[in-house]
Amino acid sequence: MPGDAAPPSPGRSTSPTARRPIAVRLRNGVLVYTPGKALAAPDAAVTWERRAFERVLFGSTDLAAEVEVGTVRVDGDTQAVADLFGLLDEFPFWFPIVTP
């Protein structure tokens, strides 16, 4: 239920291919990322392969499964990262952009 849990706080994501941190914050319903910045005290630091990120983002797998196989490493609060993905809306792939 909305308001039952505290919203996820700041986190950090690192792509092994990019080799640079990306600061991620959720505030007032807006997800903001800043490439090249690391937060001083994130709730979680995530390092993952791009394909693993895409699989989790598009729902073909979940975070726990990717952590188990080793394509994702979470340092800190794994649940905060899972909660963040749980807040994302799911849209049908071919949703109508323009309707009559």
TORMI-499435 format. One record per residue: x, y, z of N, C-alpha, C in turn. Coordinates in steps of 0.05 Angstrom, whole numbers, padded with zeros to 5 digits, always signed. Each point is the difference from the previous one (the first is absolute). Last residue first. Example, Ala and Ser with C-alpha at 12.3 -4.5 7.8 and 13.67 -1.06 7.14 Angstrom:
BEGIN
+00257-00045+00142+00016+00024+00001-00015+00022+00014
+00006-00115-00001-00018+00024+00000+00018+00024+00000
***
This chain:
BEGIN
-00137+00160-00632-00019+00020-00012-00017+00013+00021
+00101-00032+00022-00026-00012-00005-00019+00021-00011
+00112-00022+00020-00020+00019-00010-00026-00016-00005
+00066-00048+00040+00011+00026+00007-00019+00022-00009
-00015-00108+00029-00005+00021-00020+00011+00027+00009
+00045-00098+00024-00022+00018+00009-00004+00022-00020
+00055-00090+00003-00010+00016-00022-00024+00017+00010
+00046-00052+00065+00022+00007-00019-00011+00018-00022
-00046+00004+00096+00001-00020-00022+00021+00010-00021
+00015+00028+00101-00016+00008-00023+00001-00023-00020
+00019+00021+00112+00004-00018-00023-00019+00008-00022
+00052+00055+00087-00025-00008-00014+00007-00019-00022
+00059+00014+00092-00002+00007-00028-00026-00011-00012
+00032-00017+00091-00015+00025-00003-00004+00008-00029
+00053-00076+00029-00028-00005+00005-00018+00025-00004
+00095+00005-00004-00010-00013-00024-00030-00006+00003
+00042+00034+00076+00002+00020-00021-00012-00011-00026
+00011-00059+00073-00023+00018+00004-00001+00022-00022
+00075-00058+00003-00024-00015-00009-00025+00018+00003
+00079+00035+00035+00002-00001-00029-00024-00015-00012
+00007+00004+00093-00004+00027-00010+00001+00000-00031
+00022-00080+00046-00029+00005-00001-00007+00028-00010
+00091-00027+00016-00011-00012-00025-00030+00006-00002
+00079+00052+00054-00027-00009+00003-00012-00010-00026
+00106+00000+00007-00019+00016+00015-00027-00013+00001
+00063-00018-00078+00013+00005+00026-00018+00019+00015
-00010-00071-00088-00011+00022+00016+00015+00002+00026
+00010-00044-00107+00011+00001+00028-00012+00024+00014
-00019-00067-00094-00006+00024+00015+00013-00003+00028
+00006-00070-00062+00002+00022-00019-00006+00027+00013
-00001-00092+00041+00025+00015+00000+00002+00022-00020
-00071-00067+00030+00017-00010-00021+00026+00017-00003
-00066+00024+00066+00008-00028+00004+00019-00011-00021
-00038+00087-00008+00020+00000+00021+00010-00029+00004
-00071+00011-00059+00025+00011-00012+00022+00001+00021
-00086-00025+00029+00010-00021-00018+00027+00009-00013
-00047+00061+00055+00010-00022+00016+00013-00022-00018
-00046+00074-00040+00025+00008+00012+00013-00024+00015
-00068-00026-00078-00001+00019+00023+00028+00004+00011
-00044-00021-00104+00011-00013+00023-00002+00020+00024
-00037+00024-00081+00004-00028-00009+00014-00016+00022
-00027+00098-00002-00015-00020+00014+00003-00029-00009
+00042+00091-00022-00023-00008-00017-00015-00024+00011
+00076+00036+00047-00017+00022-00006-00025-00008-00016
+00067-00064+00020-00014+00007+00024-00020+00023-00007
+00057-00027-00069-00018-00023+00007-00017+00007+00025
+00067+00062-00027-00022-00001-00019-00020-00022+00007
+00080+00005+00050-00017+00023+00006-00025+00000-00018
+00065-00064-00019-00014-00007+00025-00019+00023+00008
+00057+00014-00073-00021-00019-00007-00016-00008+00025
+00077+00055+00011-00022+00014-00013-00023-00019-00006
+00061-00021+00083+00004-00001-00029-00024+00014-00013
+00029+00028+00101-00012-00021-00016+00007+00003-00029
+00006+00038+00110+00017-00004-00023-00012-00022-00017
-00031+00071+00086-00006-00022-00017+00020+00000-00023
-00021+00040+00106+00017+00003-00024-00003-00025-00017
-00062+00052+00083+00010-00023-00014+00018+00009-00023
-00033+00062+00062-00013-00023+00013+00011-00026-00012
+00064+00088-00001-00024-00011-00013-00012-00023+00016
+00069+00081+00015-00010-00022+00017-00026-00011-00013
+00056+00065-00048+00016-00005+00024-00010-00024+00016
-00013+00009-00108-00011+00011+00024+00017-00008+00024
+00030+00015-00105-00005-00021+00020-00010+00014+00025
+00007+00023-00114-00001+00009+00028-00005-00024+00018
+00001-00001-00098+00026+00009+00009+00001+00009+00029
-00095+00002-00049+00023-00015-00008+00026+00012+00011
-00102+00004+00037+00022+00018-00007+00025-00016-00007
-00118-00006+00012+00026-00013+00000+00021+00021-00009
-00108-00010+00042+00020+00017-00012+00027-00015+00001
-00114-00012+00012+00025-00014+00000+00021+00016-00015
-00097+00025+00053+00017+00004-00024+00026-00014+00005
-00073+00009+00065-00010-00015-00023+00017+00004-00025
+00025+00040+00085-00026+00011-00009-00010-00014-00026
+00093-00030+00014-00010+00021+00017-00026+00011-00012
+00087-00075-00011-00028+00002-00004-00011+00020+00020
+00102-00023-00049-00016+00009+00022-00030+00000-00008
+00108-00034-00031-00028-00001-00005-00015+00008+00025
+00105+00002-00053-00016+00005+00024-00029+00000-00007
+00087-00048-00045-00023+00015-00007-00016+00003+00026
+00110-00028-00032-00024-00001+00017-00022+00018-00012
+00075-00053-00058-00002+00025+00015-00026-00002+00016
+00033-00065-00068+00021+00004+00021-00002+00027+00013
-00049-00050-00075+00005+00029+00001+00022+00006+00020
-00027-00089-00010+00009+00008-00026+00007+00030+00000
-00036-00042+00078+00027-00008-00005+00011+00009-00027
-00074+00052+00059+00001-00019-00022+00029-00008-00005
-00056+00041+00089+00024+00000-00016-00002-00022-00022
-00061+00063+00079+00001-00022-00019+00025+00003-00016
-00051+00036+00098+00021+00004-00020+00000-00025-00018
-00074+00058+00070+00016-00024-00006+00021+00007-00021
-00081+00047+00074+00020+00001-00021+00015-00027-00003
-00094-00013+00043+00018+00023+00001+00022-00002-00021
-00108-00038+00010+00028-00007-00002+00017+00025+00000
-00092+00005+00053+00009-00002-00028+00030-00007-00001
-00065-00032+00080+00016+00023-00007+00010-00003-00029
-00093-00045+00030+00029-00004+00003+00015+00026-00008
-00095-00003-00001+00005-00020+00020+00030-00003+00006
-00043+00057-00069+00004+00012+00026+00006-00019+00022
-00050-00038-00084+00015+00025+00000+00002+00011+00028
-00010-00104-00014-00017+00023+00000+00018+00025+00000
***
